[in-house]
Amino acid sequence: MVRFLIIPLMPFLFSDDNMGMLGGLQAKQLQAAFRGKADPDEVIVIMRETPNPLEGDEGMASHNPLAIDVFAQTVFMLGSKSLSHAQAAIAKYQPVFKVN
């Protein structure tokens, strides 16, 4: 009996086709930083540049959902080669998850 494992592919929202999308520039910068083996502090600087859709006239928002989305999608997209790649990316950039 032959069994096949079907893995659904989730589209990466911030691909080159969607660079004009809000957060696209930061996703591109993050990809370059991850491939260049940037430390978490460098990644945090990039994430702080991400526009916050929750900021309004009231002042600072408690969190930035766009920055969280850009960071998580980029980490998981680049770590999608294997489980060990994903675990390594999550372990290395865990401090960034805590900041956002």
Secondary structure as UniProt FT lines:
FT   TURN            13..14
FT   HELIX           16..18
FT   TURN            19..20
FT   TURN            22..23
FT   HELIX           24..35
FT   TURN            36..37
FT   HELIX           40..48
FT   TURN            53..54
FT   TURN            57..58
FT   HELIX           65..78
FT   TURN            79..81
FT   HELIX           83..92
FT   HELIX           94..99
//
